């Protein structure tokens, strides 16, 4: 009994100094933190430390207020001078976090690695003030935060393998730690297979109540299946109230984007932006789809708003860079995209767009450097590999191009862009049947999307189908696809040149002349059409009597030799002209015929 009275007296002594109720002041500190009045919280936290004679719990919260007011070095010095970073997990985490905010990666890592008799500081409240401040059994509650911070430090130091290990461990220690999951998924650190394996190994059943297991698993699975068909999207009946949740809606828009249904994606992102104009998850997708749909005015307005409101956010300068890319001004685009990558070194979309700015000017080496950087930052995304393959194709290194396209295909097996480029490589290798198969697979996927697909973008695919069938001597099908391409893009002279050339091979020279004239009507300096038109006219001159109906005494002109055409001597297709446009997909152009 005497011992209990002594303990009560000790507790009262720690809570009251000179008649001042320290618990009330501590609650004031917490109250001002909740109301974001950090200067008031800092003032009273400082006084509580002095009144409690340096109580460790009060020192910790004083350091928290210093952190919240941006005084990072001061907060770290406070904790380290009292050696709390060596004896207490929460203080150690906070001290390392301060140096992380100052971008002092190695110092932060050194603090996390220094552990001596660590203990855990619970947050104070009126419910736990009488509990022990040093309860080693609670130590696990901060472990996932330490691993999350360690992963961020490793990522900032470009050690992405160790970063992934730390994020995985943080998520296994606390399956509710969405930030660790998002770092891996949003930064494309895992392949699709690795993402599925991670979800299968998370201890949902152990850490979550039975009623929450389905919720958490669904939310995580919905985030990772970005390459799945949007039509397969289903919200479980018990979670139907999540249908209008912004994260779920944005994930659906991302699927439409990766499945090339840009119209539907734009419809969804526009609705999200009208309700939540600065949704950080939606903004990159919305910017990318504005580039795909060629809407410079909308992108100009959005980028100006973002720069005015969030000048320190990389997405703002990414939007500005994309606007200049869309308006074909590569130099200012590079300047603003470089600013975005300076603000966030691991911002993958900006690195992709940075590469596009070089590719637009045929600076292949610089473009590939940017794409390789993006590939290191976005291991689970197929786009950097696709763009690297395109650059290798432009430099006539078809073997390397095929290797990168194949790697991209393992990540996104039904991406029509990748399938199209695989078909082009097969065509260059004179594997006509293989090229036909890839082109048909790409066309089948596009036709399954529906009527909302941006058909103009795929005119080159139809023309390449026509070139392939011409090589296979199936001239009727060749004409069919070329004419379909002409309907989509009626001002492309190479389409009319291809149709005219196919008519030549079919022996219909009159139709060929008509289409060569159409090609020259659009582009007067088309050398191929000019040469072919001259040759075909010579043939026609030799096939008809120049003075039909004239007197028999009129001397006949000599007949020029007939120009023979055969498939074996037909003109080969030239290299692809690739003009990449944005951070998420590429613009493809058909193979034009050389003169």
C-alpha positions in Angstrom: 0.0 0.0 0.0 2.8 2.4 0.9 4.5 1.5 -2.5 1.3 2.4 -4.4 1.0 5.8 -2.6 4.6 6.5 -3.5 4.0 5.7 -7.2 1.0 8.0 -7.3 3.0 10.8 -5.7 5.7 10.4 -8.3 3.2 10.5 -11.1 1.6 13.7 -9.6 5.1 15.2 -9.3 5.8 14.7 -13.0 2.4 16.1 -14.0 2.5 19.1 -11.7 5.4 21.5 -11.3 5.0 24.6 -9.0 1.3 24.1 -9.2 1.4 24.1 -13.1 -0.5 21.2 -14.7 1.9 19.9 -17.3 -0.7 17.5 -18.8 -2.8 20.5 -19.7 0.2 22.2 -21.5 1.0 19.0 -23.3 -2.6 18.8 -24.5 -2.2 22.4 -25.7 0.8 21.4 -27.7 -1.2 18.5 -29.4 -4.2 20.8 -29.9 -2.1 23.4 -31.8 -0.4 20.7 -33.9 -3.8 19.4 -34.9 -4.9 23.0 -35.9 -1.6 23.5 -37.8 -0.6 26.4 -35.5 2.9 25.1 -35.4 4.5 28.2 -33.9 2.2 28.1 -30.9 2.9 24.4 -30.5 6.6 25.1 -30.7 6.4 27.8 -28.0 4.6 25.7 -25.5 6.5 22.5 -26.2 9.7 24.4 -25.4 8.3 25.5 -22.1 7.1 22.0 -21.2 10.6 20.6 -21.7 12.0 23.2 -19.3 9.2 22.7 -16.7 9.6 18.9 -16.8 13.4 19.1 -16.5 14.0 17.5 -19.9 11.5 14.7 -19.8 12.3 12.5 -22.8 8.7 12.4 -24.0 8.5 16.1 -23.9 11.9 16.5 -25.7 10.5 14.2 -28.5 7.4 16.4 -29.0 9.5 19.5 -28.9 11.6 18.0 -31.7 8.4 17.3 -33.6 7.3 20.9 -33.4 10.8 21.9 -34.7 10.4 19.5 -37.6 6.9 20.9 -38.4 8.3 24.5 -38.5 11.1 23.4 -40.9 13.9 23.6 -38.4 15.3 20.3 -39.3 18.9 20.6 -38.2 17.8 22.1 -34.9 15.4 19.2 -34.2 18.1 16.7 -35.0 20.6 18.4 -32.8 18.1 18.4 -29.9 17.6 14.7 -30.1 21.2 13.7 -30.8 22.7 15.9 -28.1 20.6 14.0 -25.6 21.6 10.7 -27.3 17.9 9.8 -27.8 18.7 8.8 -31.4 20.7 5.9 -30.0 18.3 4.8 -27.3 14.8 5.4 -28.7 13.4 4.2 -32.0 10.9 7.1 -32.4 13.7 9.7 -31.8 16.0 7.9 -34.1 13.5 7.9 -36.8 12.7 11.6 -36.4 16.4 12.6 -36.4 17.0 10.6 -39.6 13.8 12.1 -41.1 15.2 15.6 -40.5 18.3 14.9 -42.4 16.3 13.2 -45.1 14.3 16.5 -45.6 17.7 18.3 -46.0 18.7 15.7 -48.6 21.6 14.6 -46.4 21.1 10.9 -47.4 24.2 9.4 -45.9 23.8 11.2 -42.5 20.2 10.0 -42.3 21.2 6.4 -43.1 24.0 6.5 -40.5 21.5 7.6 -37.8 19.1 4.8 -38.7 22.0 2.3 -38.5 23.1 3.4 -35.0 21.1 1.4 -32.5 21.9 1.1 -28.8 19.3 -0.3 -26.3 16.5 1.2 -28.5 13.1 1.8 -27.0 9.8 3.2 -28.2 8.1 6.5 -27.2 4.3 6.3 -27.3 2.5 9.5 -28.2 1.2 11.2 -25.1 -2.4 11.6 -24.3 -4.6 11.7 -21.2 -5.1 7.9 -21.7 -1.4 6.9 -21.6 0.4 9.5 -19.5 0.5 7.1 -16.5 2.0 4.3 -18.7 5.7 3.7 -19.0 7.4 5.9 -21.5 9.8 3.1 -22.3 7.9 0.0 -23.4 10.1 -2.2 -25.5 7.1 -4.3 -26.5 5.8 -1.4 -28.6 9.1 -1.2 -30.5 7.5 -2.9 -33.6 5.1 0.0 -34.1 7.9 2.2 -35.5 9.8 -0.5 -37.4 7.8 -0.2 -40.6 8.3 3.6 -40.6 12.1 3.1 -40.2 12.1 0.7 -43.2 9.9 3.1 -45.2 12.3 5.9 -44.6 15.3 3.7 -45.3 13.8 2.7 -48.6 13.3 6.4 -49.6 16.9 7.1 -48.7 18.1 4.2 -50.9 16.0 5.3 -53.7 17.3 8.9 -53.5 20.8 7.4 -53.5 19.9 5.4 -56.7 20.1 2.0 -55.0 16.8 0.9 -56.1 17.2 -2.8 -55.3 17.8 -2.1 -51.6 15.0 0.4 -51.7 12.5 -2.2 -53.0 13.7 -4.6 -50.2 13.0 -2.0 -47.6 9.6 -1.1 -49.0 8.6 -4.7 -49.1 9.7 -5.2 -45.5 7.8 -2.2 -44.4 4.6 -3.4 -46.1 5.0 -6.9 -44.6 5.4 -5.4 -41.1 2.3 -3.2 -41.6 0.0 -4.1 -44.5 -1.8 -0.8 -44.0 1.4 1.1 -44.9 0.1 2.2 -48.3 3.0 4.6 -48.8 5.4 1.8 -49.1 3.1 0.0 -51.5 2.6 3.2 -53.5 6.4 3.9 -53.7 6.9 0.5 -55.5 3.8 0.7 -57.8 3.8 4.4 -58.6 7.5 4.5 -59.3 7.2 1.3 -61.4 9.8 -0.6 -59.3 8.2 -4.0 -59.8 7.2 -5.9 -62.8 3.6 -7.1 -63.1 4.6 -10.6 -62.0 6.5 -9.2 -59.0 3.5 -7.1 -58.0 1.2 -10.1 -58.0 3.8 -12.2 -56.0 4.0 -9.4 -53.4 0.3 -9.3 -52.9 0.1 -13.0 -52.5 2.7 -12.9 -49.8 1.3 -10.1 -47.7 -0.1 -11.2 -44.3 -3.6 -9.8 -44.7 -5.2 -12.5 -42.7 -2.8 -12.1 -39.8 -2.8 -8.3 -39.4 -6.3 -7.4 -40.6 -9.7 -8.1 -39.1 -11.7 -10.5 -41.3 -14.1 -7.8 -42.5 -11.2 -5.7 -43.8 -9.2 -8.3 -45.7 -11.4 -8.1 -48.8 -11.2 -4.2 -48.8 -7.4 -3.9 -48.5 -6.7 -6.7 -51.0 -9.1 -5.2 -53.5 -7.7 -1.6 -53.2 -4.1 -2.9 -53.7 -5.0 -5.2 -56.6 -6.9 -2.4 -58.3 -3.8 -0.2 -58.2 -1.5 -2.7 -59.8 -3.5 -4.0 -62.7 -2.9 -1.1 -65.0 -2.5 -3.2 -68.2 -5.7 -5.1 -67.7 -8.7 -4.5 -69.9 -11.0 -1.8 -68.5 -14.1 -3.9 -69.3 -12.8 -6.5 -66.8 -13.1 -3.9 -64.0 -15.5 -5.0 -61.3 -16.0 -3.6 -57.8 -17.1 -6.4 -55.4 -20.7 -6.1 -54.4 -19.9 -5.6 -50.8 -17.7 -2.6 -51.7 -20.0 -1.0 -54.3 -19.9 2.3 -52.3 -16.3 2.6 -53.7 -17.5 3.0 -57.3 -17.2 6.8 -57.1 -14.0 6.9 -55.0 -11.5 9.1 -56.8 -8.6 6.6 -56.5 -10.8 3.9 -58.1 -11.9 6.2 -60.9 -8.4 7.4 -61.6 -7.1 3.8 -61.7 -9.8 3.0 -64.3 -8.7 6.0 -66.4 -5.1 4.7 -66.3 -6.3 1.4 -67.6 -8.1 3.1 -70.5 -4.9 5.0 -71.2 -2.7 2.0 -71.4 -5.2 0.2 -73.5 -5.1 3.2 -76.0 -8.7 4.3 -75.4 -7.7 7.9 -75.1 -11.1 9.4 -75.6 -12.6 7.4 -72.7 -9.6 8.2 -70.5 -9.9 11.9 -71.3 -13.6 11.8 -70.4 -12.8 10.2 -67.0 -9.9 12.5 -66.1 -11.8 15.6 -67.1 -14.6 14.6 -64.7 -12.1 14.0 -62.0 -10.3 17.3 -62.6 -13.7 19.2 -62.5 -14.4 17.7 -59.0 -10.8 17.6 -57.7 -8.8 20.0 -59.9 -5.4 19.2 -58.3 -5.6 15.5 -57.8 -2.0 14.5 -57.7 -2.7 10.9 -59.0 -4.8 12.1 -61.9 -2.7 15.0 -63.1 0.1 13.1 -64.9 -2.5 10.9 -66.7 -4.6 13.9 -67.7 -1.5 15.7 -69.0 -0.5 12.7 -71.0 -3.9 12.2 -72.6 -4.1 15.9 -73.5 -0.9 15.4 -75.5 -2.3 12.3 -77.1 -5.4 14.1 -78.2 -3.4 17.2 -79.3 -5.2 19.7 -77.1 -2.6 22.5 -76.7 -5.0 25.1 -75.4 -6.2 22.9 -72.5 -2.7 22.0 -71.7 -1.5 25.6 -71.8 -4.3 26.6 -69.3 -3.6 23.7 -67.0 0.2 24.2 -66.9 -0.1 27.9 -66.1 -2.5 27.1 -63.2 -0.1 24.5 -61.8 2.9 26.7 -62.1 1.1 29.5 -60.3 -0.1 27.3 -57.5 2.6 24.6 -57.2 5.9 26.0 -58.5 7.9 23.4 -56.4 5.9 20.4 -57.7 7.6 18.6 -60.6 4.2 17.8 -62.3 3.8 21.6 -62.9 6.9 21.9 -65.0 6.2 18.5 -66.6 3.0 20.0 -67.9 4.8 23.0 -69.2 7.4 20.8 -71.0 4.7 18.7 -72.5 2.9 21.8 -73.9 6.1 22.9 -75.6 6.6 19.3 -77.0 3.1 19.4 -78.3 3.8 22.7 -80.1 7.1 21.3 -81.5 9.3 23.7 -79.5 12.0 21.3 -78.3 14.4 23.7 -76.7 12.0 25.3 -74.2 10.5 21.8 -73.6 13.9 20.5 -72.5 14.5 23.5 -70.2 11.2 23.0 -68.3 11.5 19.2 -68.2 15.0 19.5 -66.8 13.5 21.6 -64.1 11.0 18.9 -63.3 13.7 16.3 -63.0 15.8 18.6 -60.8 12.9 18.9 -58.4 12.4 15.1 -58.4 15.2 13.0 -59.7 13.1 9.9 -59.9 10.1 11.5 -61.8 10.0 9.0 -64.6 7.4 10.7 -66.9 9.6 13.8 -67.1 12.6 11.7 -68.2 10.5 10.1 -70.9 9.3 13.5 -72.2 12.9 14.7 -72.0 14.0 11.9 -74.3 11.1 12.8 -76.7 12.4 16.4 -77.0 15.8 15.0 -78.3 14.1 12.3 -80.5 12.0 15.0 -82.2 15.2 16.5 -83.5 16.8 13.2 -84.4 19.4 13.4 -81.6 19.3 9.7 -81.0 22.2 9.4 -78.5 20.8 12.1 -76.1 17.4 10.6 -76.5 18.6 7.1 -75.5 20.4 8.5 -72.5 17.2 9.9 -71.2 15.2 6.8 -72.0 17.8 4.6 -70.3 17.5 6.8 -67.2 13.7 6.3 -67.3 14.1 2.6 -67.7 16.2 2.4 -64.5 13.6 4.5 -62.7 10.6 2.6 -64.1 11.5 -1.0 -64.1 8.0 -2.2 -64.3 6.9 0.0 -67.2 7.3 -1.0 -70.8 7.4 2.5 -72.3 11.2 3.3 -71.7 12.1 0.0 -73.4 9.8 0.7 -76.3 11.3 4.1 -76.9 14.9 2.7 -76.6 13.9 0.2 -79.3 12.5 2.9 -81.5 15.8 4.8 -81.3 17.8 1.7 -82.2 15.5 1.1 -85.1 16.0 4.6 -86.4 19.8 4.0 -86.3 19.3 0.8 -88.3 20.3 -1.4 -85.3 17.4 -3.8 -85.8 18.7 -6.7 -83.6 19.0 -4.4 -80.5 15.6 -2.8 -81.4 14.0 -6.2 -81.5 15.5 -7.2 -78.1 14.1 -4.1 -76.4 10.7 -4.5 -78.1 10.6 -8.1 -76.9 11.3 -7.0 -73.3 8.6 -4.4 -73.6 6.2 -7.2 -74.8 6.9 -9.3 -71.7 5.6 -6.4 -69.6 2.6 -5.3 -71.7 1.8 -8.2 -74.0 -1.2 -6.5 -75.7 0.1 -3.1 -76.2 -0.6 -2.3 -79.9 2.3 0.1 -80.1 4.8 -2.6 -79.2 3.1 -5.1 -81.5 3.3 -2.6 -84.4 7.0 -2.0 -83.8 7.7 -5.8 -83.7 5.9 -6.0 -87.0 8.1 -3.3 -88.5 11.3 -5.1 -87.3 10.0 -8.3 -88.9 9.3 -6.4 -92.1 12.8 -5.0 -92.1 14.1 -8.6 -91.8 12.0 -9.6 -94.8 9.9 -11.9 -92.6 6.6 -10.9 -94.3 4.3 -13.5 -92.6 5.7 -12.6 -89.2 5.1 -8.9 -89.8 1.6 -9.6 -91.0 0.9 -11.5 -87.7 2.1 -8.7 -85.5 0.3 -6.0 -87.5 -3.0 -8.1 -87.4 -2.6 -8.6 -83.6 -2.2 -4.9 -83.1 -5.2 -4.1 -85.4 -7.4 -6.7 -83.6 -6.7 -5.1 -80.2 -7.5 -1.7 -81.5 -10.8 -2.9 -83.1 -11.8 -4.5 -79.7 -11.4 -1.1 -78.0 -14.4 0.3 -79.9 -15.3 3.4 -81.7 -13.8 5.8 -79.2 -10.2 5.1 -80.2 -8.3 7.9 -81.9 -8.3 6.3 -85.3 -6.2 9.0 -87.0 -3.2 7.8 -84.9 -3.3 4.4 -86.4 -3.3 5.3 -90.1 0.4 4.2 -90.3 -0.6 0.7 -89.1 -3.1 0.3 -91.9 -0.5 1.6 -94.5 2.1 -0.9 -93.1 -0.5 -3.7 -93.4 -0.9 -2.6 -97.1 2.9 -2.7 -97.6 3.2 -6.2 -96.1 0.4 -7.6 -98.2 2.1 -6.1 -101.3 5.2 -8.0 -100.4 3.1 -11.1 -100.0 1.7 -10.4 -103.5 -1.8 -10.1 -102.2 -2.5 -6.9 -104.1 -6.3 -6.7 -103.4 -5.8 -6.7 -99.6 -2.9 -4.3 -100.0 -5.2 -1.8 -101.8 -7.9 -2.4 -99.1 -5.7 -1.4 -96.2 -4.1 1.5 -98.1 -7.5 2.9 -99.0 -8.6 2.5 -95.3 -5.6 4.5 -94.3 -6.5 7.2 -96.9 -9.9 7.6 -95.4 -8.3 8.2 -91.9 -5.7 10.6 -93.2 -6.7 11.9 -96.6 -3.8 14.4 -96.8 -1.0 11.9 -96.6 0.7 11.7 -100.0 2.6 8.5 -99.3 -0.7 6.7 -99.0 -1.6 7.7 -102.6 1.9 6.8 -103.8 1.6 3.3 -102.3 -1.8 2.8 -103.9 -0.5 4.0 -107.3 2.5 1.7 -107.0 0.2 -1.3 -106.2 -1.9 -0.6 -109.2 1.3 -0.6 -111.3 2.1 -4.1 -110.0 -1.4 -5.1 -110.9 -0.9 -3.8 -114.4 -3.6 -1.0 -114.1 -1.5 1.9 -115.3 -4.3 4.3 -115.8 -5.4 4.1 -112.1 -1.8 4.3 -111.1 -1.4 7.6 -113.0 -4.5 9.0 -111.2 -3.1 8.2 -107.7 0.4 9.5 -108.5 -1.2 12.7 -109.6 -3.1 12.9 -106.2 0.2 12.3 -104.3 1.9 15.1 -106.3 -1.1 17.4 -105.7 -0.4 17.2 -102.0 3.4 17.1 -102.1 4.9 18.4 -105.3 8.5 17.4 -104.5 7.6 13.7 -104.0 10.5 12.2 -105.9 9.1 8.7 -105.9 5.8 9.7 -107.3 7.4 11.9 -109.9 9.7 9.1 -111.1 7.0 6.5 -111.1 4.6 8.8 -112.9 7.1 9.5 -115.7 7.8 5.8 -116.1 4.1 4.8 -116.2 3.3 7.5 -118.7 6.1 6.2 -120.9 4.5 2.8 -120.7 1.1 4.1 -121.7 2.6 6.0 -124.6 4.1 2.8 -125.9 0.9 0.9 -125.5 -1.3 3.2 -127.6 -1.1 4.6 -131.1 0.0 8.3 -130.9 -1.9 9.2 -134.1 -5.0 7.1 -133.9 -7.3 8.0 -136.8 -4.7 9.8 -138.8 -3.9 9.3 -142.5 -2.0 6.2 -143.4 0.7 8.4 -145.0 1.4 9.9 -141.7 4.7 8.4 -140.4 4.4 6.5 -137.2 6.5 7.4 -134.1 9.0 4.8 -132.9 7.7 2.8 -130.0 9.8 3.1 -126.8 10.8 -0.1 -125.1 8.2 -1.2 -122.5 9.2 -0.7 -118.8 8.7 -4.0 -117.0 7.7 -4.1 -113.3 7.8 -7.2 -111.1 7.4 -7.7 -107.4 11.0 -8.9 -107.0 12.3 -5.5 -108.2 9.7 -3.5 -106.4 10.8 -0.6 -104.2 11.7 -1.5 -100.6 10.1 0.3 -97.7 12.2 2.9 -96.0 13.0 3.3 -92.3 10.3 4.4 -89.8 10.1 8.1 -89.1 9.3 8.1 -85.4 8.3 11.3 -83.7 7.7 10.5 -80.0 5.1 12.8 -78.5 4.7 12.2 -74.6 5.6 10.3 -71.4 3.3 7.5 -72.0 3.0 6.5 -75.6 4.7 7.1 -79.0 3.6 8.4 -82.3 4.2 5.9 -85.1 4.5 6.7 -88.8 4.3 4.3 -91.6 7.2 3.2 -93.7 7.5 5.4 -96.8 8.8 4.2 -100.1 12.2 5.5 -101.2 12.5 7.0 -104.7 
